[in-house]
């Protein structure tokens, strides 16, 4: 199965597309008083991968994004309603 990747590489010209998603993840981590390590345990996504994603150093697949949203214990609707460009 081919994975779709959302461009977030720091040098990629479309990196701004992911900035609102990263901000939303960071806000939910703060609101829920969670660390990247705790999100890693809850989502099954490696802690180092989460750190690279949040720092814009790594790509983010849709599959990984969905795992992170599940780990944040919010609905997909709730997650994306909180995103502003």
N, C-alpha and C positions, 0 to 999 in steps of 0.2 A: 504494500500500500504506500503510495506516495504521500509525503507530508507537505502541507502548505506552511510556508514560513512567512511570518510577518517581519518585514524589514526593520531591524533596530540597530544595525551595526553603526557605530559612531560615525564612520566615514560615509555611510550610505546617504544619498541625497533625499530619501524618503524617511529618514529617521524620525522626523517630527510626527509621523503618523502614529507612532507607538508612544510618544511622550504622554498623552492623556491616559493611556492604559497603565503605564508605569506609575504615574501620579495616583491613579485610583488604587492600585495595589498597595502603594506606600501609605495612602490615607487609611485604607482598611486595616493594614497592619497596625498603624498607630491607634486607630479607634478601638481595635480589639485587643490592644496591648500584646501583640504577638511579635516574636522575632522571626528572622528568616529561618532559623533552625526549627522553630516550632511549626512554621508553615511547611517546611520540608517534611517533617514527620506527618503532618496532617494531609499533605497533598501527594506524597510519594515522589516529589521532585527533589533532586539533589540540592543541598544547601548552597554549594558552590555555584551551581547552575542558576539558582535564584539570585544570588549576589551578582553574577555576571549579567543577568537579564536586567536587574534593577539599575545597574551601572551602565547599561547600554553597550556592553562588551560582547554580547552573544545574541544569536537569533532566538526567536520565540515562536514555536509552532502553535497552531491552534489547539492541538492536543494538550500541550503543556499549559497553555492559558486556561483551558477548561479545568485541568487538574488544580491549578492554583486557585481558581474561583471556587471550586468545590472545597478546597482546603481552608479558604476564608469563610466558609459556611454562609455564603450568600447565594441567592438565586442569580441566574444569568441576567434576568431582567433588572434586578436590583443593581448588579455590578455595572451594567452598561448604561443605566439611567444616571448613574453618578459621574459619567464621563462627559467632559466638555472639552472642545478643541482649543 
